[in-house]
Amino acid sequence: MQLFEKAGHIIYNGDAKEVLLNKIDDNSIDLIFVDPPYNIGKNFNGRKDKWATDKKYLDWSYSWIDLLIKKLKTNGSLYIMTSTQFMPFFDTYIQKKIEIISRIVWYYDSSGVQAKNYYGSMYEPILFCVKNKNNYTFNSEDILVEAKTGSKRKLIDYRKNPPQQYNTEKVPGNVWEFPRVRYRMPEYENHPTQKPIALLERIIKASSNVGDVVLDPFSGTFTTSYVAKILNRKSIGIEIDEEYVKIGLRRLSLVEKYNGEKLEKEIRTFETKRRIEQQTLTLFEPDGTQLYKTNKASISK
Ligand SMILES: C[S@@+](CC[C@H](N)C(=O)[O-])C[C@H]1O[C@@H](n2cnc3c(N)ncnc32)[C@H](O)[C@@H]1O
């Protein structure tokens, strides 16, 4: 296991359970986002995402779920993902241990044909859980979205006295539409299941405050830590694969070189090095004010 740390951001290159058991204090984490292997046969840089039996996958998952619940503060929140076929098992297990507040559907469009003989999979489920349903962070004002009835159609509610225009903003419901990370998007990294910045931005803004500690035990490209840093939270990211850890070290600007190798973003087939230099990523507040801008696909504040 290897540790990298700078200015409130920690990356562990190691096994999630081992790090959770030995390095993370109980009751110390404000927000956990978990996007584990889904047991559907993806290829994580040679490490196969498929267990010998479904029972083995579930038993392994239950063991880290138990650890994560221990690590969460009493007022903390846990967002947990898995494949549609395994989520009912996760749900049944977790609802006996902590409170499931929302069952979220992350929906995305796809122009490709997903399936011809059945309904192709166009969503991924997310459970939003808390330890104490009477005491948890939820910054609803920070994640408001457009309410189309009021903002676009400008309808008036005549049942009110006096009549009032419908709200133009609302707290998002439990169906979230964000595009998946595609090859040509500026945020793309070389990983098969990278999650979008926008998805993590909503979760981290809603369920943590500035200075809070955000943990992701299966970090992949470290999207969680990357967004946590932009939003002035602290982060702990764990990832078993060294190549993915290198992506995290670069995205978080924790080190410039790794074993003598300069960490640089992989150049995609359609771009030149000069174009990478010019790329920018921008995060906006719900009211449209610009929160943050990065260049060279890394954070330089
Ligand atoms: C679904 S991906 C996470 C993607 C991530 N949310 C992102 O935005 O890039 C799951 C990750 O878990 C890693 N992983 C698999 N087994 C692990 C283990 N035992 N401990 C830590 N990481 C592991 C894989 O290498 C993979 O990168």
The ligand as an SDF file (V2000), in Angstrom:
LIG
                    3D

 27 29  0  0  0  0  0  0  0  0999 V2000
  -16.3570    1.5150  -11.2480 C   0  0  0  0  0  0  0  0  0  0  0  0
  -14.6770    1.9290  -11.1360 S   0  0  0  0  0  0  0  0  0  0  0  0
  -14.6930    3.5270  -10.3550 C   0  0  0  0  0  0  0  0  0  0  0  0
  -14.7470    4.6780  -11.3430 C   0  0  0  0  0  0  0  0  0  0  0  0
  -14.6850    6.0330  -10.6740 C   0  0  0  0  0  0  0  0  0  0  0  0
  -15.8980    6.3340   -9.9730 N   0  0  0  0  0  0  0  0  0  0  0  0
  -14.3860    7.1470  -11.6920 C   0  0  0  0  0  0  0  0  0  0  0  0
  -15.1110    8.1470  -11.7460 O   0  0  0  0  0  0  0  0  0  0  0  0
  -13.4210    7.0060  -12.4230 O   0  0  0  0  0  0  0  0  0  0  0  0
  -14.1160    0.8560   -9.8780 C   0  0  0  0  0  0  0  0  0  0  0  0
  -12.6330    0.9380   -9.5880 C   0  0  0  0  0  0  0  0  0  0  0  0
  -12.3490    0.0820   -8.4870 O   0  0  0  0  0  0  0  0  0  0  0  0
  -11.0150   -0.3900   -8.6290 C   0  0  0  0  0  0  0  0  0  0  0  0
  -10.8750   -1.5640   -7.7440 N   0  0  0  0  0  0  0  0  0  0  0  0
  -11.2410   -2.8500   -8.0040 C   0  0  0  0  0  0  0  0  0  0  0  0
  -11.0010   -3.6260   -6.9440 N   0  0  0  0  0  0  0  0  0  0  0  0
  -10.4730   -2.8280   -5.9800 C   0  0  0  0  0  0  0  0  0  0  0  0
  -10.0510   -3.0440   -4.6430 C   0  0  0  0  0  0  0  0  0  0  0  0
  -10.1060   -4.2570   -4.0860 N   0  0  0  0  0  0  0  0  0  0  0  0
   -9.5870   -1.9940   -3.9370 N   0  0  0  0  0  0  0  0  0  0  0  0
   -9.5130   -0.7460   -4.5040 C   0  0  0  0  0  0  0  0  0  0  0  0
   -9.9000   -0.4870   -5.7710 N   0  0  0  0  0  0  0  0  0  0  0  0
  -10.3870   -1.4980   -6.4900 C   0  0  0  0  0  0  0  0  0  0  0  0
  -10.8980   -0.6700  -10.1070 C   0  0  0  0  0  0  0  0  0  0  0  0
   -9.5390   -0.6730  -10.5300 O   0  0  0  0  0  0  0  0  0  0  0  0
  -11.7290    0.4890  -10.7130 C   0  0  0  0  0  0  0  0  0  0  0  0
  -10.8940    1.5440  -11.1150 O   0  0  0  0  0  0  0  0  0  0  0  0
  1  2  1  0
  2  3  1  0
  2 10  1  0
  3  4  1  0
  4  5  1  0
  5  6  1  0
  5  7  1  0
  7  8  2  0
  7  9  1  0
 10 11  1  0
 11 12  1  0
 11 26  1  0
 12 13  1  0
 13 14  1  0
 13 24  1  0
 14 15  1  0
 14 23  1  0
 15 16  2  0
 16 17  1  0
 17 18  1  0
 17 23  2  0
 18 19  1  0
 18 20  2  0
 20 21  1  0
 21 22  2  0
 22 23  1  0
 24 25  1  0
 24 26  1  0
 26 27  1  0
M  CHG  2   2   1   9  -1
M  END
$$$$
